[in-house]
Amino acid sequence: MENKKTFFSRQLRKVLYEKNITQKELAEKLGVVQQRISFWTTGRFVPTLDSIRKVAEILDVPINYFIEEFSEKNETEIKDKNVNSEIKLLNEKNKFLEEKIKRIETELELIKIKIEKN
């Protein structure tokens, strides 16, 4: 079994990679310097439980993801969350495009009316 420092750092690096978030971006969202995130990802230091909670919230993963005893059973949950996030994003894009199409259709109708009047 790996120690807490290496486990946390591995999990943090993994989720940052999967979510395409840089250490700098995470540091900004946490309100800390990037060096602190670097120390966490290299296993030099382990954050406090409060910091782990904040990281989990920002990265939208359960806190158990960073706690070795619970992480394996929650990997599926994290993947499901990632899939659900992607679905939500696609639905939002779809809604935006549908609204744009409606606006264009309305504009076309107005143009037709103007043409018919002339």
N, C-alpha and C positions, 0 to 999 in steps of 0.2 A: 504494500500500500504506500502510495507516495505521501509526502508530507503536505501539510496545509498550504504552505507557500507555493509549492510547485503545482498543486492541484488548482488552486485559485488562479495562478498566473496562466496556466494552460487553458482553463475555461474562459478566462477573460480574453486572451488572445483569439481563441476560437470564435467567440460570439462577436468580437469586434470585426474579425475577418468576414464572418457570415453576413453581418449586417452592413458591411462596407463603411464602418465608422473609424475614423482615425483617433489616435491617442489624444491629439490636440482637440478634436471635437468633443470627445468625452470630458476632457479636462475643463473645457469651457462650460459645458452643461453642468458640471459638478461645482464649478467655481474654484478649481484648484489649478496649480501649475502642472504643465505637461510632464515634468520630471516625476511627479508623484505617480502618474499613470504608468510611466516607464518603469518605475521601481516595482509597481504591482505586476506588470506583465513579464518582468524578468525574474520575479520571485524574490527580489531583494527584501521587500516588505509585504506584509499582508494588511489590508485596510481594516479599520474597525468594523464591527457589525453594522453600525449605522451607515457607514460608507458603502458597505456591501449592499445594504438595502437600497440606497440611493442609486447605485450602479445598476442593480437589477431593475429598478423602476425605469430608469432612463433607457436601458437597453431592452426593455419590455420582455424580460425573462423572469421566471419565478426565482426567488432568492435561493431556493434549494438547488438551482443550477450550479451555484458556487460552493455548495456544501457537499462534500464528497459522499456522505452516507446516502444522500437522496438524489444525486445527479443522474445516475443511469436511468432510473425509472421516469425521470422527467425529460429526458432528451426527446422522447416522442412528443411530449407536450410542447416543447420548444419548437420542434419542427412544425407541429400543427399550428402554433401561433404564427410562425413565419408564413406558412401557406395562407392562413386566414388574413394576415396583413396584406399579402400580395392580392388576394381576392378582393379585399376592401379597396385597395388602391385601384385595381382594374374597374371595379364598380363605379368608383368616383370619376375615373376617366371616361367611362361609358356614359355616365349621367351628364358630364360636361359636354361630350360630343353630341348627345341627343339634344341638349338645350341649344347648342350652336346650330344644329340642323334645323330646329324649329325656327330660330331667328332668321336663318337664310330663307326658309320656305315663306315666312311672313314677308320678308323683303321682296321676294319674287312675286308674291301676290300683289303687293303694292305697285311694283313695276308694271305688272300686267294691267292693273286698273288704270294707271297713268297712260299706258300705251293705248288702251281701248278708248279713253277719253279724247285722245288726239286723233 
